[in-house]
């Protein structure tokens, strides 16, 4: 196994994708260190844990010391309206995280580095292909987040060109699953709608008319994809399920699998993001990747997890509720 006995840092290892990624790495025999601002209770018990702010260069240098590989899962995200409200917080925080962590990892002699980018780097198109990114600008719905993720990609590419650093850049689609952000004020569509159903809220108000097309991938499958990308030094790689799904279909799955039948209000006056976000999966499939968790299975599992573990969501660091400037 590629990571057996390796010293691996997972920055963001207590989050949606970080938790299953850490579990898979430990199962491979890796010696994992987690850096996060979340509560320690969210960290794997067999991993070394640093509760730390990685916007600070000295903290990045501390956690990168002695590491052989770094996974950067750090991200500031929210629904379309969040970027309109907090553009500076998103842009400036991500810029610091990107620059400081990669620079610290390289200076520490870390052998490999994976940067988790975003579907937000793409301009709207019928199919989003890896090599098309630099021919366009990010979507207006992800203007600040898309540009800052592009800047992170350029930084990693510059290290590869100038120093031959072993790197990978992964652009995930819409990831969902346990340990997501279910805060109704700044959650993405999937955790928001799961949380509303689980809480028995009616009516449920959702942004747009429900026809938005997305490619949802469960966090466990996303973690598998990250390891595959790291093992293959995959360059830039879309990470998704390859299945197109509308928001209405997600709601229909929830309606089929619960006795609660809320009134659904589709509010077209709210920001609803791009009409269509479907990624090309050719490169991913060429590496042998196939998702293991179906959308319906994943939604049911996530709803069950949320009902049983709601208190754990309160232990997640929420930058939009932070009092720091």
C-alpha positions in Angstrom: 0.0 0.0 0.0 1.4 3.4 -1.1 1.1 5.2 2.3 2.1 2.3 4.5 4.5 3.6 7.3 4.5 7.1 5.7 4.2 10.2 7.8 1.1 11.9 6.4 -0.4 15.3 7.3 -4.1 15.8 6.6 -4.9 19.5 6.8 -8.6 19.6 7.5 -8.7 16.0 8.7 -11.7 16.5 10.9 -14.1 17.5 8.2 -16.5 16.1 5.7 -13.8 14.4 3.5 -10.9 14.5 6.0 -12.5 12.0 8.5 -13.0 9.2 5.9 -9.6 10.0 4.3 -7.8 9.7 7.7 -9.6 6.4 8.3 -8.5 5.0 4.9 -4.9 6.2 5.4 -4.7 4.6 8.8 -6.1 1.4 7.4 -3.2 1.5 4.9 -0.8 1.7 7.8 0.1 5.4 7.5 1.1 7.5 10.5 -1.3 10.3 10.3 -1.2 13.8 11.7 -4.3 16.0 11.6 -4.3 19.8 11.6 -7.7 21.5 12.1 -9.6 24.2 14.0 -12.3 21.8 14.9 -12.8 20.2 18.3 -10.4 17.3 19.1 -13.4 14.9 19.5 -13.8 14.9 15.7 -10.3 13.6 15.2 -9.4 9.9 14.7 -8.1 8.5 18.0 -5.1 6.9 16.3 -4.0 10.1 14.6 -1.8 12.9 16.1 -4.0 16.0 16.4 -3.1 19.7 16.2 -5.9 22.2 16.8 -4.4 25.1 15.0 -4.9 28.0 12.7 -3.1 27.4 9.4 -3.5 30.9 8.1 -0.4 31.5 10.2 2.9 30.6 8.5 4.6 29.4 11.7 1.8 27.0 12.4 2.1 25.5 8.9 5.8 25.0 9.5 5.1 23.3 12.8 2.6 20.7 11.4 4.6 20.0 8.2 7.8 19.1 10.1 8.7 15.5 9.6 5.9 14.8 7.1 6.4 12.8 3.9 3.1 13.6 2.3 0.5 16.4 2.8 -3.2 16.4 1.8 -4.5 20.0 1.8 -8.3 19.7 2.2 -8.7 23.2 3.6 -11.6 25.1 2.2 -14.0 28.0 3.0 -17.3 27.2 1.3 -21.0 27.9 1.5 -24.1 28.3 -0.8 -24.2 30.9 -3.6 -25.5 33.6 -1.3 -22.6 33.1 1.2 -20.0 34.3 -1.3 -22.0 37.5 -2.0 -22.0 38.2 1.7 -18.5 37.2 2.7 -16.2 37.6 -0.4 -13.2 39.0 1.6 -13.4 36.3 4.3 -13.5 33.6 1.7 -10.7 35.1 -0.6 -8.3 36.2 2.1 -8.6 33.2 4.3 -8.1 30.7 1.4 -5.2 32.7 0.0 -3.3 32.5 3.3 -4.1 28.8 3.7 -3.0 28.0 0.2 0.3 29.9 0.2 1.4 29.2 3.7 0.7 25.4 3.8 2.3 24.6 0.4 5.3 26.8 1.1 5.8 25.2 4.5 5.5 21.7 3.1 8.0 22.3 0.4 10.5 24.0 2.7 10.1 21.0 5.1 11.1 18.6 2.4 7.7 16.9 2.1 7.9 14.5 -0.7 4.4 14.8 -2.1 1.5 17.2 -1.9 -2.2 17.0 -2.9 -4.2 20.2 -3.3 -8.0 20.0 -3.2 -9.4 22.6 -5.5 -13.0 23.0 -6.4 -15.6 22.7 -9.2 -15.9 26.5 -8.6 -12.8 27.1 -10.8 -14.9 26.3 -13.9 -17.0 28.6 -16.1 -20.5 27.3 -16.8 -20.6 24.7 -19.5 -22.5 21.5 -20.4 -19.5 19.3 -19.4 -16.6 20.6 -17.3 -13.3 19.2 -18.6 -9.9 19.6 -16.8 -8.1 21.3 -19.6 -10.8 23.9 -20.3 -10.2 25.8 -17.0 -7.6 28.2 -18.3 -9.6 29.2 -21.4 -12.3 30.9 -19.3 -13.0 32.8 -16.1 -14.7 31.2 -13.1 -18.5 31.4 -12.8 -19.9 34.6 -11.5 -21.5 32.5 -8.8 -18.1 31.5 -7.5 -16.1 34.6 -8.5 -14.0 35.0 -5.4 -13.8 31.3 -4.4 -13.1 30.2 -7.9 -10.3 32.7 -8.4 -8.6 31.9 -5.1 -8.8 28.1 -5.8 -7.3 28.8 -9.3 -4.5 30.7 -7.6 -3.9 27.7 -5.4 -3.7 25.5 -8.4 -1.2 27.8 -10.1 1.0 27.8 -7.0 1.1 24.0 -6.9 1.8 23.9 -10.7 4.6 26.4 -10.3 6.3 24.2 -7.7 6.0 21.2 -10.0 7.5 23.1 -13.0 10.3 24.9 -11.1 11.2 22.1 -8.6 9.7 18.9 -10.0 7.6 18.5 -6.9 5.4 15.4 -6.7 1.9 17.0 -6.7 -1.7 16.4 -7.6 -4.6 18.8 -8.0 -8.1 17.4 -7.5 -11.4 19.3 -8.4 -14.2 17.6 -6.5 -17.9 18.0 -7.5 -20.6 18.4 -4.8 -19.5 16.2 -1.9 -21.9 15.2 0.8 -22.0 12.9 3.8 -21.6 12.6 7.6 -19.7 15.5 9.3 -20.8 18.0 6.7 -21.9 21.6 7.6 -25.6 21.3 8.4 -26.0 24.9 9.6 -29.1 26.1 7.7 -27.6 29.6 7.5 -24.6 28.6 5.4 -24.9 25.0 4.4 -24.7 23.8 0.9 -27.9 22.4 -0.7 -27.5 18.7 0.2 -26.7 19.1 3.9 -29.3 21.9 4.2 -32.1 19.8 2.7 -31.1 16.7 4.7 -31.1 18.7 7.9 -34.5 20.3 7.2 -36.1 16.9 6.6 -34.4 15.4 9.7 -35.6 18.3 11.9 -39.1 17.9 10.7 -39.3 21.5 9.3 -42.2 22.5 7.1 -42.3 24.4 4.8 -38.8 23.9 3.5 -37.6 26.8 1.4 -35.0 26.0 -1.2 -33.2 28.2 -3.6 -34.1 28.0 -7.3 -36.7 25.9 -9.0 -35.0 22.6 -8.3 -33.8 22.0 -11.9 -30.2 22.7 -11.0 -28.1 19.8 -12.2 -25.2 18.6 -10.0 -22.9 15.6 -9.6 -23.0 14.5 -6.0 -20.4 12.2 -4.6 -20.3 10.7 -1.1 -17.5 11.7 1.2 -16.2 8.2 1.5 -15.9 7.8 -2.3 -14.3 11.3 -2.5 -11.7 10.2 0.1 -11.0 7.1 -2.0 -10.5 9.3 -5.1 -8.0 11.6 -3.3 -5.8 8.6 -2.3 -6.0 7.3 -5.9 -5.0 10.8 -7.2 -2.1 11.0 -4.8 -0.8 7.5 -5.6 -0.8 8.4 -9.3 0.5 12.0 -9.1 -2.5 12.7 -11.2 -2.0 16.3 -12.2 -5.4 18.0 -12.4 -8.3 15.6 -12.0 -12.1 15.9 -11.7 -13.4 13.9 -8.8 -17.1 13.0 -9.1 -19.6 10.2 -9.4 -20.4 10.6 -13.1 -24.1 10.8 -12.3 -26.3 13.8 -13.1 -28.9 14.7 -10.5 -31.3 17.6 -10.1 -32.0 19.1 -6.7 -35.7 18.0 -7.2 -34.5 14.4 -7.5 -32.6 14.7 -4.2 -35.8 16.0 -2.5 -37.8 13.1 -4.1 -35.3 10.6 -2.6 -35.8 12.1 0.8 -39.6 12.0 0.4 -39.5 8.3 -0.5 -37.4 7.4 2.5 -39.1 9.3 5.3 -42.6 9.4 6.7 -42.3 13.2 7.0 -43.9 15.0 4.0 -43.0 18.7 4.3 -44.3 21.4 2.0 -41.5 22.4 -0.4 -41.2 26.0 -1.6 -38.9 26.6 -4.5 -37.8 30.2 -4.1 -36.5 31.5 -7.5 -35.6 34.9 -6.0 -32.8 33.4 -4.0 -29.2 32.8 -5.5 -29.2 29.2 -6.8 -25.8 28.9 -8.5 -25.1 27.6 -12.0 -27.8 25.8 -13.8 -25.6 22.8 -14.6 -22.4 21.4 -13.0 -21.4 18.1 -14.5 -17.8 17.1 -14.7 -16.0 14.9 -17.3 -14.9 11.6 -15.6 -12.6 10.3 -18.3 -9.4 10.8 -16.4 -10.9 9.5 -13.2 -12.2 6.3 -14.8 -8.8 5.8 -16.5 -7.4 5.4 -13.0 -9.9 2.7 -12.3 -12.2 4.7 -10.1 -15.9 3.8 -9.6 -18.1 5.1 -6.7 -19.1 2.5 -4.2 -22.0 4.4 -2.6 -25.1 5.1 -4.6 -26.8 8.5 -4.2 -29.9 7.1 -2.5 -27.9 4.9 -0.1 -25.7 7.9 0.7 -28.5 10.2 1.4 -30.3 7.7 3.7 -27.0 7.0 5.5 -26.3 10.7 5.9 -29.8 11.5 7.2 -29.5 8.6 9.8 -26.0 9.9 10.8 -27.3 13.5 11.3 -30.2 12.4 13.5 -27.9 10.3 15.7 -25.0 12.8 15.8 -26.4 16.3 15.6 -24.4 17.5 18.5 -21.1 16.7 16.7 -22.0 19.4 14.1 -21.7 22.0 16.9 -18.1 21.0 17.5 -17.1 22.0 13.9 -15.3 25.3 13.5 -17.5 27.7 11.6 -15.6 30.5 10.1 -18.8 32.5 9.4 -19.6 32.5 13.1 -16.1 33.4 14.1 -15.7 36.7 15.9 -12.2 37.2 14.7 -11.5 39.7 11.9 
